[in-house]
Amino acid sequence: MLIKRDRIELGHATAPCGCGLHRRGFLGAAAALGVAAMTRGARAAPQPTVIDVHHHYTSPALLAMMRGRRTHQGFNEAWTLQKSLDAMDAAGVATAVVSTSDPGVFFGDYDAAKALARDCNEYQARMVADHKGRFGMFTTLPLPDIDNTLAEIAYGMDTLKAQGVGMMTSYGTKYLGDPAFVPVMQELNRRKATVFVHPLQPACCTNVVAGVPDVVVEYGTETSRTVASLLMNHTTIRFPDIRFIFSHGGGAVPFLTFRFSRMVSGDPELMKAEPGGAVPLIQKLYFDTAQAWNQYTMPSLTKLMPVDHIVFGSDFPAASPLDAVNGLRAFGLSEDALGKIERHNALGILANLA
């Protein structure tokens, strides 16, 4: 394993940039959303047992890409490893499984995507090695380059012992159910791999509404598009051993269930594979709690998804792990359900973690 220790030192990190993202920034954003009222009285210093499956990092190479392309990823540009550790400690997060956030690594240059994906994976692996037990990783893939993606899956899973792979919801105009990605899905199914899926600014729909950033509406819609793509291209029934984790409570999927049901009911092959239709097919997926832990989203999420298929996600550094933990507690889940969401469900689907 080609892991160097020239950027991360045991117990602390060299910051990839001079700008800082202080905790008061999170609290201010939370207050604007009414989070303080929702989480008042919840636990403040839980024991470190939580596994966070939606936690981002920024390597120096990623930082250079973000700034060079003016992606305006303020939270990610200001990330440091110490900020991750501090936020995890405050929320009782024992382990964070880190992933590359949007906009991913592909911008039309296959060789550049291959190099950046490898750099990301080795950087993540250094985090895992330098902080035993505190971090896991999802392998960054240079999609839509199929051959190099297959090679990176092997490197990440076999050499770096990653917990799974990370994908974006789309690559250009292709969503994850596109036939072009079948060789990748075949390999992931063979490995019984877990796939963490994160949304990004879609190629189809940017700057749609003046004054409304794409992240507000399009990211949830983007997740829903790729779930529909996977269902209607029969990816989930052809490759049933892939465990897909979708971000942000499944995007808009819980609110589109009736429409998904009508869509699936018109497909004889899907109905033959699952006579119950769309809902049982969706319930075989996994949704995380990142920015979905609030009192408005949780009722729909928990009504649709079995508690065994909900996993804890914080979306750090864009959101606070402590707010996510406290929000789940404020919702009134049973201790058994909390234990599954915060820890045990993740342990059941993430390789090399226990």
PyMOL commands that set and color helices and strands:
alter all, ss='L'
color gray80, all
select helices_A, chain A and resi 23-32+35-39+60-68+74-77+81-91+110-130+146-159+179-190+214-232+235-238+248-250+253-255+257-265+268-273+278-282+298-304+307-309+321-331+335-349
alter helices_A, ss='H'
color red, helices_A
select strands_A, chain A and resi 8-9+12-13+50-56+93-99+135-140+164-168+170-171+174-175+194-198+243-246+286-288+310-311
alter strands_A, ss='S'
color yellow, strands_A
deselect
rebuild
show_as cartoon
